[in-house]
Amino acid sequence: METSFLQAQKAILGLQPTLVIRAAVGPGSTAGRGVEQAMTDQDAQRVEVRREGHVLVVSMRRERRRNAVDRAMADALDAALNLLDDDDDLWVGVLTGTPTVFCAGSDLTAGGDYVTERGGEYGVVRRRRRKPLIAAVEGAALGGGLEIVLACDLVVAATDARFGLPEVTIGVVPTCGALFRGPRALPLNLARELILVGDPFDARRAHEAGLVNVLAEPGRALDAAVVLAERICRNAPSAVRACLAAVDAAVAPAADAADAAGWQATAAALDAIRDSADAAEGVRAFLEKRPPAWTGR
């Protein structure tokens, strides 16, 4: 029987089960040059990977599920980003969704197993990258989708994009880094608002707060992200890698300790609500389309 936490996470995504057929992408598969594909099922391609010069564009292609990440997509994202890390002819990566949505986070209807060997959650959340990764956001980046954005180095967003952590609205908590990366990427009180209120920010507010580097016209976020990536590629790739490594090394001692504390705090928050009455009430209220009656238990 499913726990109230699992039911609530499913409810926040609004998803139903889907059939998955596994595949892989990498230097030994169809990933040579041009369009490189990974992870297909009966419904749609999970991830599309293509090269544009020295730029690798990784596109989540599960729009019917709002690009929610299941095991197959996590493996495909991990393989694509491994390719970026390992191929010396690739200098910058761009991670994007579809024209209407970036990512809705986890698809727990498929079991909730989305941790990969090199990248951690979604293939990206705990990844130690050697090269810059740019998020190109159209539509909503909600829940785990925002946590993917927070794991990237730079962010380009369409002016009508939205960023949010709606977990608290149905009695659950963010579990993939937002509880500690949000306060790093945003002013503290804005991060608290995003986490505690549950309402999304629009792209302009996210830009003003420093989360978004570049704003683009609707439908042009990917184009703008590729332009930014190509601008980085005009620089010496060895210098870019060295600078990125230096920045990481400069903040690594504090960041590693903060990350460890952040993951521990996230686990404690998850334990606190996993079997709570509020989590059960949140999913019931969501499914019954009524306001929840919270008890604080």
Secondary structure, 3 states (H helix, E strand, C coil): CCCHHHHHHHHHHCCCCCCCCCCCCCCCCCCCCCEEEEEECCCCEEEEEEEECCEEEEEECCHHHCCCECHHHHHHHHHHHHHHHHCCCCCEEEEECCCCEEECCECHHHCCCCEECCCEECCCCCCCCCCCEEEEECCEEECHHHHHHHCCCEEEEECCCEEECHHHHHCCCCCCCHHHHHHHHCCHHHHHHHHHHCCCEEHHHHHHHCCCCEEECCCCHHHHHHHHHHHHHCCCHHHHHHHHHHHHHHHHHHHHHHHHHHHHHHHHHHHHHCCCHHHHHHHHHHHHCCCCCCCCC
